[in-house]
């Protein structure tokens, strides 16, 4: 993604290994998960890849 035409790309993951890999590629990423994530700004687009597989209860 760092080679894309997007000016500002951010990511969130709960895995330290995935965060390290993303940071090594020059991406701006944050530690967190969908249940506790607080978006304190506006985004033009939000994409959640492979998120449904991590939902374990109907409350999630």
PDB file of N, CA, C, O and CB in Angstrom:
ATOM      1  N   UNK A   1       0.803  -1.191   0.000  1.00  0.00           N
ATOM      2  CA  UNK A   1       0.000   0.000   0.000  1.00  0.00           C
ATOM      3  C   UNK A   1       0.849   1.260   0.000  1.00  0.00           C
ATOM      4  O   UNK A   1       0.401   2.300  -0.483  1.00  0.00           O
ATOM      5  CB  UNK A   1      -0.915  -0.005   1.179  1.00  0.00           C
ATOM      6  N   UNK A   2       2.036   1.195   0.518  1.00  0.00           N
ATOM      7  CA  UNK A   2       2.837   2.404   0.588  1.00  0.00           C
ATOM      8  C   UNK A   2       3.208   2.923  -0.798  1.00  0.00           C
ATOM      9  O   UNK A   2       3.630   4.072  -0.930  1.00  0.00           O
ATOM     10  CB  UNK A   2       4.088   2.148   1.397  1.00  0.00           C
ATOM     11  N   UNK A   3       3.059   2.099  -1.828  1.00  0.00           N
ATOM     12  CA  UNK A   3       3.358   2.514  -3.193  1.00  0.00           C
ATOM     13  C   UNK A   3       2.100   2.961  -3.934  1.00  0.00           C
ATOM     14  O   UNK A   3       2.154   3.225  -5.135  1.00  0.00           O
ATOM     15  CB  UNK A   3       4.031   1.379  -3.950  1.00  0.00           C
ATOM     16  N   UNK A   4       0.975   3.050  -3.235  1.00  0.00           N
ATOM     17  CA  UNK A   4      -0.280   3.425  -3.880  1.00  0.00           C
ATOM     18  C   UNK A   4      -0.346   4.933  -4.091  1.00  0.00           C
ATOM     19  O   UNK A   4       0.559   5.673  -3.705  1.00  0.00           O
ATOM     20  CB  UNK A   4      -1.477   2.952  -3.043  1.00  0.00           C
ATOM     21  N   UNK A   5      -1.426   5.366  -4.706  1.00  0.00           N
ATOM     22  CA  UNK A   5      -1.608   6.788  -4.952  1.00  0.00           C
ATOM     23  C   UNK A   5      -2.353   7.472  -3.803  1.00  0.00           C
ATOM     24  O   UNK A   5      -2.664   8.659  -3.899  1.00  0.00           O
ATOM     25  CB  UNK A   5      -2.358   6.997  -6.256  1.00  0.00           C
ATOM     26  N   UNK A   6      -2.638   6.759  -2.741  1.00  0.00           N
ATOM     27  CA  UNK A   6      -3.316   7.342  -1.591  1.00  0.00           C
ATOM     28  C   UNK A   6      -2.317   8.128  -0.755  1.00  0.00           C
ATOM     29  O   UNK A   6      -1.198   7.672  -0.517  1.00  0.00           O
ATOM     30  CB  UNK A   6      -3.998   6.248  -0.740  1.00  0.00           C
ATOM     31  N   UNK A   7      -2.726   9.313  -0.312  1.00  0.00           N
ATOM     32  CA  UNK A   7      -1.814  10.185   0.432  1.00  0.00           C
ATOM     33  C   UNK A   7      -1.655   9.746   1.882  1.00  0.00           C
ATOM     34  O   UNK A   7      -0.544   9.768   2.410  1.00  0.00           O
ATOM     35  CB  UNK A   7      -2.309  11.620   0.385  1.00  0.00           C
ATOM     36  N   UNK A   8      -2.728   9.355   2.526  1.00  0.00           N
ATOM     37  CA  UNK A   8      -2.687   8.991   3.940  1.00  0.00           C
ATOM     38  C   UNK A   8      -3.388   7.659   4.165  1.00  0.00           C
ATOM     39  O   UNK A   8      -4.609   7.569   4.036  1.00  0.00           O
ATOM     40  CB  UNK A   8      -3.334  10.086   4.801  1.00  0.00           C
ATOM     41  N   UNK A   9      -2.632   6.641   4.497  1.00  0.00           N
ATOM     42  CA  UNK A   9      -3.182   5.320   4.759  1.00  0.00           C
ATOM     43  C   UNK A   9      -2.799   4.940   6.178  1.00  0.00           C
ATOM     44  O   UNK A   9      -1.634   5.044   6.560  1.00  0.00           O
ATOM     45  CB  UNK A   9      -2.666   4.263   3.724  1.00  0.00           C
ATOM     46  N   UNK A  10      -3.781   4.497   6.966  1.00  0.00           N
ATOM     47  CA  UNK A  10      -3.540   4.053   8.331  1.00  0.00           C
ATOM     48  C   UNK A  10      -4.134   2.667   8.508  1.00  0.00           C
ATOM     49  O   UNK A  10      -5.066   2.288   7.800  1.00  0.00           O
ATOM     50  CB  UNK A  10      -4.138   5.049   9.359  1.00  0.00           C
ATOM     51  N   UNK A  11      -3.592   1.914   9.454  1.00  0.00           N
ATOM     52  CA  UNK A  11      -4.093   0.582   9.707  1.00  0.00           C
ATOM     53  C   UNK A  11      -4.168   0.285  11.191  1.00  0.00           C
ATOM     54  O   UNK A  11      -3.504   0.930  12.003  1.00  0.00           O
ATOM     55  CB  UNK A  11      -3.229  -0.437   9.019  1.00  0.00           C
ATOM     56  N   UNK A  12      -4.986  -0.702  11.535  1.00  0.00           N
ATOM     57  CA  UNK A  12      -5.147  -1.149  12.918  1.00  0.00           C
ATOM     58  C   UNK A  12      -5.060  -2.661  12.926  1.00  0.00           C
ATOM     59  O   UNK A  12      -5.642  -3.328  12.070  1.00  0.00           O
ATOM     60  CB  UNK A  12      -6.502  -0.657  13.535  1.00  0.00           C
ATOM     61  N   UNK A  13      -4.334  -3.203  13.889  1.00  0.00           N
ATOM     62  CA  UNK A  13      -4.254  -4.653  14.048  1.00  0.00           C
ATOM     63  C   UNK A  13      -4.009  -4.946  15.516  1.00  0.00           C
ATOM     64  O   UNK A  13      -3.458  -4.121  16.244  1.00  0.00           O
ATOM     65  CB  UNK A  13      -3.128  -5.272  13.151  1.00  0.00           C
ATOM     66  N   UNK A  14      -4.422  -6.123  15.939  1.00  0.00           N
ATOM     67  CA  UNK A  14      -4.231  -6.545  17.316  1.00  0.00           C
ATOM     68  C   UNK A  14      -2.973  -7.407  17.472  1.00  0.00           C
ATOM     69  O   UNK A  14      -2.585  -7.737  18.593  1.00  0.00           O
ATOM     70  CB  UNK A  14      -5.455  -7.311  17.801  1.00  0.00           C
ATOM     71  N   UNK A  15      -2.349  -7.765  16.376  1.00  0.00           N
ATOM     72  CA  UNK A  15      -1.176  -8.643  16.367  1.00  0.00           C
ATOM     73  C   UNK A  15       0.117  -7.832  16.311  1.00  0.00           C
ATOM     74  O   UNK A  15       0.335  -7.059  15.378  1.00  0.00           O
ATOM     75  CB  UNK A  15      -1.241  -9.610  15.175  1.00  0.00           C
ATOM     76  N   UNK A  16       0.960  -8.014  17.307  1.00  0.00           N
ATOM     77  CA  UNK A  16       2.252  -7.320  17.326  1.00  0.00           C
ATOM     78  C   UNK A  16       3.090  -7.681  16.109  1.00  0.00           C
ATOM     79  O   UNK A  16       3.794  -6.832  15.562  1.00  0.00           O
ATOM     80  CB  UNK A  16       3.021  -7.656  18.606  1.00  0.00           C
ATOM     81  N   UNK A  17       3.017  -8.930  15.688  1.00  0.00           N
ATOM     82  CA  UNK A  17       3.788  -9.389  14.521  1.00  0.00           C
ATOM     83  C   UNK A  17       3.326  -8.683  13.245  1.00  0.00           C
ATOM     84  O   UNK A  17       4.150  -8.261  12.433  1.00  0.00           O
ATOM     85  CB  UNK A  17       3.654 -10.917  14.355  1.00  0.00           C
ATOM     86  N   UNK A  18       2.013  -8.557  13.071  1.00  0.00           N
ATOM     87  CA  UNK A  18       1.488  -7.880  11.884  1.00  0.00           C
ATOM     88  C   UNK A  18       1.795  -6.387  11.919  1.00  0.00           C
ATOM     89  O   UNK A  18       2.081  -5.789  10.882  1.00  0.00           O
ATOM     90  CB  UNK A  18      -0.025  -8.101  11.769  1.00  0.00           C
ATOM     91  N   UNK A  19       1.739  -5.783  13.102  1.00  0.00           N
ATOM     92  CA  UNK A  19       2.075  -4.369  13.236  1.00  0.00           C
ATOM     93  C   UNK A  19       3.530  -4.121  12.867  1.00  0.00           C
ATOM     94  O   UNK A  19       3.841  -3.156  12.169  1.00  0.00           O
ATOM     95  CB  UNK A  19       1.803  -3.886  14.662  1.00  0.00           C
ATOM     96  N   UNK A  20       4.413  -4.981  13.330  1.00  0.00           N
ATOM     97  CA  UNK A  20       5.839  -4.854  13.022  1.00  0.00           C
ATOM     98  C   UNK A  20       6.078  -4.983  11.526  1.00  0.00           C
ATOM     99  O   UNK A  20       6.853  -4.222  10.947  1.00  0.00           O
ATOM    100  CB  UNK A  20       6.654  -5.913  13.780  1.00  0.00           C
ATOM    101  N   UNK A  21       5.413  -5.946  10.902  1.00  0.00           N
ATOM    102  CA  UNK A  21       5.557  -6.158   9.461  1.00  0.00           C
ATOM    103  C   UNK A  21       5.078  -4.930   8.677  1.00  0.00           C
ATOM    104  O   UNK A  21       5.727  -4.507   7.720  1.00  0.00           O
ATOM    105  CB  UNK A  21       4.770  -7.411   9.022  1.00  0.00           C
ATOM    106  N   UNK A  22       3.949  -4.367   9.084  1.00  0.00           N
ATOM    107  CA  UNK A  22       3.420  -3.190   8.403  1.00  0.00           C
ATOM    108  C   UNK A  22       4.336  -1.983   8.587  1.00  0.00           C
ATOM    109  O   UNK A  22       4.578  -1.229   7.645  1.00  0.00           O
ATOM    110  CB  UNK A  22       2.018  -2.868   8.916  1.00  0.00           C
ATOM    111  N   UNK A  23       4.840  -1.807   9.802  1.00  0.00           N
ATOM    112  CA  UNK A  23       5.742  -0.683  10.069  1.00  0.00           C
ATOM    113  C   UNK A  23       7.034  -0.819   9.274  1.00  0.00           C
ATOM    114  O   UNK A  23       7.593   0.175   8.813  1.00  0.00           O
ATOM    115  CB  UNK A  23       6.054  -0.588  11.568  1.00  0.00           C
ATOM    116  N   UNK A  24       7.506  -2.054   9.116  1.00  0.00           N
ATOM    117  CA  UNK A  24       8.714  -2.296   8.322  1.00  0.00           C
ATOM    118  C   UNK A  24       8.508  -1.886   6.865  1.00  0.00           C
ATOM    119  O   UNK A  24       9.469  -1.576   6.160  1.00  0.00           O
ATOM    120  CB  UNK A  24       9.117  -3.776   8.399  1.00  0.00           C
ATOM    121  N   UNK A  25       7.252  -1.885   6.417  1.00  0.00           N
ATOM    122  CA  UNK A  25       6.925  -1.490   5.038  1.00  0.00           C
ATOM    123  C   UNK A  25       6.601  -0.002   4.939  1.00  0.00           C
ATOM    124  O   UNK A  25       6.204   0.485   3.880  1.00  0.00           O
ATOM    125  CB  UNK A  25       5.741  -2.312   4.517  1.00  0.00           C
ATOM    126  N   UNK A  26       6.773   0.714   6.046  1.00  0.00           N
ATOM    127  CA  UNK A  26       6.550   2.147   6.032  1.00  0.00           C
ATOM    128  C   UNK A  26       5.113   2.590   6.247  1.00  0.00           C
ATOM    129  O   UNK A  26       4.782   3.750   6.002  1.00  0.00           O
ATOM    130  CB  UNK A  26       7.018   2.684   4.766  1.00  0.00           C
ATOM    131  N   UNK A  27       4.260   1.693   6.696  1.00  0.00           N
ATOM    132  CA  UNK A  27       2.858   2.038   6.914  1.00  0.00           C
ATOM    133  C   UNK A  27       2.639   2.574   8.320  1.00  0.00           C
ATOM    134  O   UNK A  27       3.348   2.194   9.252  1.00  0.00           O
ATOM    135  CB  UNK A  27       1.966   0.822   6.673  1.00  0.00           C
ATOM    136  N   UNK A  28       1.666   3.451   8.472  1.00  0.00           N
ATOM    137  CA  UNK A  28       1.304   3.990   9.776  1.00  0.00           C
ATOM    138  C   UNK A  28       0.203   3.099  10.348  1.00  0.00           C
ATOM    139  O   UNK A  28      -0.912   3.067   9.827  1.00  0.00           O
ATOM    140  CB  UNK A  28       0.838   5.494   9.675  1.00  0.00           C
ATOM    141  N   UNK A  29       0.521   2.381  11.416  1.00  0.00           N
ATOM    142  CA  UNK A  29      -0.420   1.431  11.997  1.00  0.00           C
ATOM    143  C   UNK A  29      -0.505   1.621  13.509  1.00  0.00           C
ATOM    144  O   UNK A  29       0.407   2.151  14.143  1.00  0.00           O
ATOM    145  CB  UNK A  29      -0.007  -0.011  11.660  1.00  0.00           C
ATOM    146  N   UNK A  30      -1.621   1.173  14.061  1.00  0.00           N
ATOM    147  CA  UNK A  30      -1.902   1.320  15.478  1.00  0.00           C
ATOM    148  C   UNK A  30      -2.357  -0.015  16.056  1.00  0.00           C
ATOM    149  O   UNK A  30      -2.976  -0.826  15.367  1.00  0.00           O
ATOM    150  CB  UNK A  30      -2.967   2.406  15.713  1.00  0.00           C
ATOM    151  N   UNK A  31      -2.045  -0.229  17.317  1.00  0.00           N
ATOM    152  CA  UNK A  31      -2.484  -1.445  18.012  1.00  0.00           C
ATOM    153  C   UNK A  31      -3.912  -1.249  18.493  1.00  0.00           C
ATOM    154  O   UNK A  31      -4.222  -0.238  19.123  1.00  0.00           O
ATOM    155  CB  UNK A  31      -1.541  -1.786  19.207  1.00  0.00           C
ATOM    156  N   UNK A  32      -4.782  -2.208  18.202  1.00  0.00           N
ATOM    157  CA  UNK A  32      -6.166  -2.119  18.645  1.00  0.00           C
ATOM    158  C   UNK A  32      -7.014  -3.214  18.030  1.00  0.00           C
ATOM    159  O   UNK A  32      -6.513  -4.064  17.293  1.00  0.00           O
ATOM    160  CB  UNK A  32      -6.746  -0.760  18.302  1.00  0.00           C
ATOM    161  N   UNK A  33      -8.308  -3.186  18.341  1.00  0.00           N
ATOM    162  CA  UNK A  33      -9.240  -4.142  17.742  1.00  0.00           C
ATOM    163  C   UNK A  33     -10.572  -3.444  17.502  1.00  0.00           C
ATOM    164  O   UNK A  33     -10.777  -2.317  17.954  1.00  0.00           O
ATOM    165  CB  UNK A  33      -9.426  -5.398  18.653  1.00  0.00           C
ATOM    166  N   UNK A  34     -11.470  -4.107  16.798  1.00  0.00           N
ATOM    167  CA  UNK A  34     -12.727  -3.484  16.386  1.00  0.00           C
ATOM    168  C   UNK A  34     -13.645  -3.173  17.562  1.00  0.00           C
ATOM    169  O   UNK A  34     -14.460  -2.254  17.481  1.00  0.00           O
ATOM    170  CB  UNK A  34     -13.447  -4.380  15.412  1.00  0.00           C
ATOM    171  N   UNK A  35     -13.524  -3.923  18.649  1.00  0.00           N
ATOM    172  CA  UNK A  35     -14.406  -3.694  19.787  1.00  0.00           C
ATOM    173  C   UNK A  35     -14.008  -2.467  20.603  1.00  0.00           C
ATOM    174  O   UNK A  35     -14.866  -1.833  21.218  1.00  0.00           O
ATOM    175  CB  UNK A  35     -14.417  -4.911  20.674  1.00  0.00           C
ATOM    176  N   UNK A  36     -12.737  -2.129  20.618  1.00  0.00           N
ATOM    177  CA  UNK A  36     -12.279  -1.016  21.456  1.00  0.00           C
ATOM    178  C   UNK A  36     -11.767   0.168  20.646  1.00  0.00           C
ATOM    179  O   UNK A  36     -11.359   1.178  21.220  1.00  0.00           O
ATOM    180  CB  UNK A  36     -11.192  -1.489  22.387  1.00  0.00           C
ATOM    181  N   UNK A  37     -11.783   0.059  19.332  1.00  0.00           N
ATOM    182  CA  UNK A  37     -11.261   1.110  18.466  1.00  0.00           C
ATOM    183  C   UNK A  37     -12.116   2.370  18.564  1.00  0.00           C
ATOM    184  O   UNK A  37     -13.341   2.310  18.462  1.00  0.00           O
ATOM    185  CB  UNK A  37     -11.198   0.623  17.014  1.00  0.00           C
ATOM    186  N   UNK A  38     -11.469   3.489  18.759  1.00  0.00           N
ATOM    187  CA  UNK A  38     -12.153   4.776  18.824  1.00  0.00           C
ATOM    188  C   UNK A  38     -11.621   5.650  17.690  1.00  0.00           C
ATOM    189  O   UNK A  38     -10.447   6.022  17.677  1.00  0.00           O
ATOM    190  CB  UNK A  38     -11.945   5.466  20.222  1.00  0.00           C
ATOM    191  N   UNK A  39     -12.486   5.968  16.752  1.00  0.00           N
ATOM    192  CA  UNK A  39     -12.091   6.808  15.625  1.00  0.00           C
ATOM    193  C   UNK A  39     -12.369   8.263  15.987  1.00  0.00           C
ATOM    194  O   UNK A  39     -13.520   8.698  16.012  1.00  0.00           O
ATOM    195  CB  UNK A  39     -12.850   6.399  14.319  1.00  0.00           C
ATOM    196  N   UNK A  40     -11.325   8.995  16.262  1.00  0.00           N
ATOM    197  CA  UNK A  40     -11.468  10.383  16.689  1.00  0.00           C
ATOM    198  C   UNK A  40     -11.284  11.372  15.546  1.00  0.00           C
ATOM    199  O   UNK A  40     -11.008  12.549  15.777  1.00  0.00           O
ATOM    200  CB  UNK A  40     -10.479  10.686  17.782  1.00  0.00           C
ATOM    201  N   UNK A  41     -11.433  10.901  14.332  1.00  0.00           N
ATOM    202  CA  UNK A  41     -11.314  11.771  13.164  1.00  0.00           C
ATOM    203  C   UNK A  41     -12.155  11.202  12.035  1.00  0.00           C
ATOM    204  O   UNK A  41     -12.668  10.088  12.145  1.00  0.00           O
ATOM    205  CB  UNK A  41      -9.832  11.922  12.723  1.00  0.00           C
ATOM    206  N   UNK A  42     -12.300  11.942  10.968  1.00  0.00           N
ATOM    207  CA  UNK A  42     -13.082  11.482   9.820  1.00  0.00           C
ATOM    208  C   UNK A  42     -12.161  10.809   8.819  1.00  0.00           C
ATOM    209  O   UNK A  42     -11.008  11.204   8.650  1.00  0.00           O
ATOM    210  CB  UNK A  42     -13.842  12.656   9.155  1.00  0.00           C
ATOM    211  N   UNK A  43     -12.686   9.787   8.157  1.00  0.00           N
ATOM    212  CA  UNK A  43     -11.967   9.060   7.117  1.00  0.00           C
ATOM    213  C   UNK A  43     -12.802   9.066   5.852  1.00  0.00           C
ATOM    214  O   UNK A  43     -14.031   9.047   5.918  1.00  0.00           O
ATOM    215  CB  UNK A  43     -11.648   7.607   7.562  1.00  0.00           C
ATOM    216  N   UNK A  44     -12.155   9.091   4.711  1.00  0.00           N
ATOM    217  CA  UNK A  44     -12.856   9.011   3.431  1.00  0.00           C
ATOM    218  C   UNK A  44     -13.316   7.585   3.138  1.00  0.00           C
ATOM    219  O   UNK A  44     -14.332   7.379   2.476  1.00  0.00           O
ATOM    220  CB  UNK A  44     -11.956   9.512   2.302  1.00  0.00           C
ATOM    221  N   UNK A  45     -12.570   6.611   3.630  1.00  0.00           N
ATOM    222  CA  UNK A  45     -12.882   5.206   3.364  1.00  0.00           C
ATOM    223  C   UNK A  45     -12.340   4.350   4.495  1.00  0.00           C
ATOM    224  O   UNK A  45     -11.216   4.552   4.953  1.00  0.00           O
ATOM    225  CB  UNK A  45     -12.294   4.750   2.002  1.00  0.00           C
ATOM    226  N   UNK A  46     -13.151   3.385   4.947  1.00  0.00           N
ATOM    227  CA  UNK A  46     -12.707   2.408   5.942  1.00  0.00           C
ATOM    228  C   UNK A  46     -12.962   1.032   5.367  1.00  0.00           C
ATOM    229  O   UNK A  46     -14.069   0.733   4.919  1.00  0.00           O
ATOM    230  CB  UNK A  46     -13.442   2.595   7.318  1.00  0.00           C
ATOM    231  N   UNK A  47     -11.944   0.199   5.379  1.00  0.00           N
ATOM    232  CA  UNK A  47     -12.038  -1.163   4.852  1.00  0.00           C
ATOM    233  C   UNK A  47     -11.614  -2.129   5.949  1.00  0.00           C
ATOM    234  O   UNK A  47     -10.609  -1.901   6.622  1.00  0.00           O
ATOM    235  CB  UNK A  47     -11.152  -1.344   3.569  1.00  0.00           C
ATOM    236  N   UNK A  48     -12.373  -3.206   6.134  1.00  0.00           N
ATOM    237  CA  UNK A  48     -12.051  -4.204   7.152  1.00  0.00           C
ATOM    238  C   UNK A  48     -11.860  -5.556   6.465  1.00  0.00           C
ATOM    239  O   UNK A  48     -12.817  -6.306   6.274  1.00  0.00           O
ATOM    240  CB  UNK A  48     -13.174  -4.282   8.244  1.00  0.00           C
ATOM    241  N   UNK A  49     -10.616  -5.857   6.097  1.00  0.00           N
ATOM    242  CA  UNK A  49     -10.315  -7.136   5.458  1.00  0.00           C
ATOM    243  C   UNK A  49     -10.314  -8.260   6.488  1.00  0.00           C
ATOM    244  O   UNK A  49      -9.743  -8.110   7.568  1.00  0.00           O
ATOM    245  CB  UNK A  49      -8.958  -7.073   4.736  1.00  0.00           C
ATOM    246  N   UNK A  50     -10.938  -9.364   6.170  1.00  0.00           N
ATOM    247  CA  UNK A  50     -10.951 -10.566   7.014  1.00  0.00           C
ATOM    248  C   UNK A  50     -11.461 -10.312   8.420  1.00  0.00           C
ATOM    249  O   UNK A  50     -11.062 -11.020   9.344  1.00  0.00           O
ATOM    250  CB  UNK A  50      -9.573 -11.146   7.094  1.00  0.00           C
ATOM    251  N   UNK A  51     -12.311  -9.348   8.614  1.00  0.00           N
ATOM    252  CA  UNK A  51     -12.797  -9.018   9.957  1.00  0.00           C
ATOM    253  C   UNK A  51     -13.877  -9.979  10.449  1.00  0.00           C
ATOM    254  O   UNK A  51     -13.915 -10.292  11.639  1.00  0.00           O
ATOM    255  CB  UNK A  51     -13.336  -7.605   9.973  1.00  0.00           C
ATOM    256  N   UNK A  52     -14.749 -10.450   9.572  1.00  0.00           N
ATOM    257  CA  UNK A  52     -15.861 -11.305  10.005  1.00  0.00           C
ATOM    258  C   UNK A  52     -15.390 -12.601  10.632  1.00  0.00           C
ATOM    259  O   UNK A  52     -16.078 -13.134  11.502  1.00  0.00           O
ATOM    260  CB  UNK A  52     -16.762 -11.615   8.837  1.00  0.00           C
ATOM    261  N   UNK A  53     -14.263 -13.121  10.234  1.00  0.00           N
ATOM    262  CA  UNK A  53     -13.749 -14.365  10.801  1.00  0.00           C
ATOM    263  C   UNK A  53     -13.320 -14.252  12.240  1.00  0.00           C
ATOM    264  O   UNK A  53     -13.115 -15.267  12.905  1.00  0.00           O
ATOM    265  CB  UNK A  53     -12.610 -14.845  10.000  1.00  0.00           C
ATOM    266  N   UNK A  54     -13.177 -13.032  12.739  1.00  0.00           N
ATOM    267  CA  UNK A  54     -12.747 -12.807  14.118  1.00  0.00           C
ATOM    268  C   UNK A  54     -13.911 -12.514  15.052  1.00  0.00           C
ATOM    269  O   UNK A  54     -13.710 -12.332  16.253  1.00  0.00           O
ATOM    270  CB  UNK A  54     -11.760 -11.669  14.171  1.00  0.00           C
ATOM    271  N   UNK A  55     -15.115 -12.466  14.521  1.00  0.00           N
ATOM    272  CA  UNK A  55     -16.302 -12.240  15.356  1.00  0.00           C
ATOM    273  C   UNK A  55     -16.758 -13.576  15.910  1.00  0.00           C
ATOM    274  O   UNK A  55     -17.070 -14.494  15.152  1.00  0.00           O
ATOM    275  CB  UNK A  55     -17.452 -11.552  14.546  1.00  0.00           C
ATOM    276  N   UNK A  56     -16.798 -13.687  17.244  1.00  0.00           N
ATOM    277  CA  UNK A  56     -17.080 -14.979  17.862  1.00  0.00           C
ATOM    278  C   UNK A  56     -18.443 -15.068  18.525  1.00  0.00           C
ATOM    279  O   UNK A  56     -18.924 -16.171  18.782  1.00  0.00           O
ATOM    280  CB  UNK A  56     -16.036 -15.283  18.866  1.00  0.00           C
ATOM    281  N   UNK A  57     -19.086 -13.928  18.812  1.00  0.00           N
ATOM    282  CA  UNK A  57     -20.407 -13.943  19.438  1.00  0.00           C
ATOM    283  C   UNK A  57     -21.320 -12.965  18.723  1.00  0.00           C
ATOM    284  O   UNK A  57     -20.858 -12.110  17.967  1.00  0.00           O
ATOM    285  CB  UNK A  57     -20.313 -13.596  20.941  1.00  0.00           C
ATOM    286  N   UNK A  58     -22.623 -13.093  18.965  1.00  0.00           N
ATOM    287  CA  UNK A  58     -23.569 -12.185  18.319  1.00  0.00           C
ATOM    288  C   UNK A  58     -23.422 -10.757  18.831  1.00  0.00           C
ATOM    289  O   UNK A  58     -23.822  -9.818  18.143  1.00  0.00           O
ATOM    290  CB  UNK A  58     -24.995 -12.667  18.541  1.00  0.00           C
ATOM    291  N   UNK A  59     -22.854 -10.570  20.026  1.00  0.00           N
ATOM    292  CA  UNK A  59     -22.648  -9.238  20.580  1.00  0.00           C
ATOM    293  C   UNK A  59     -21.502  -8.522  19.883  1.00  0.00           C
ATOM    294  O   UNK A  59     -21.457  -7.292  19.884  1.00  0.00           O
ATOM    295  CB  UNK A  59     -22.379  -9.322  22.076  1.00  0.00           C
ATOM    296  N   UNK A  60     -20.568  -9.269  19.285  1.00  0.00           N
ATOM    297  CA  UNK A  60     -19.433  -8.669  18.585  1.00  0.00           C
ATOM    298  C   UNK A  60     -19.919  -7.952  17.356  1.00  0.00           C
ATOM    299  O   UNK A  60     -19.118  -7.375  16.620  1.00  0.00           O
ATOM    300  CB  UNK A  60     -18.388  -9.727  18.207  1.00  0.00           C
TER     301      UNK A  60
END
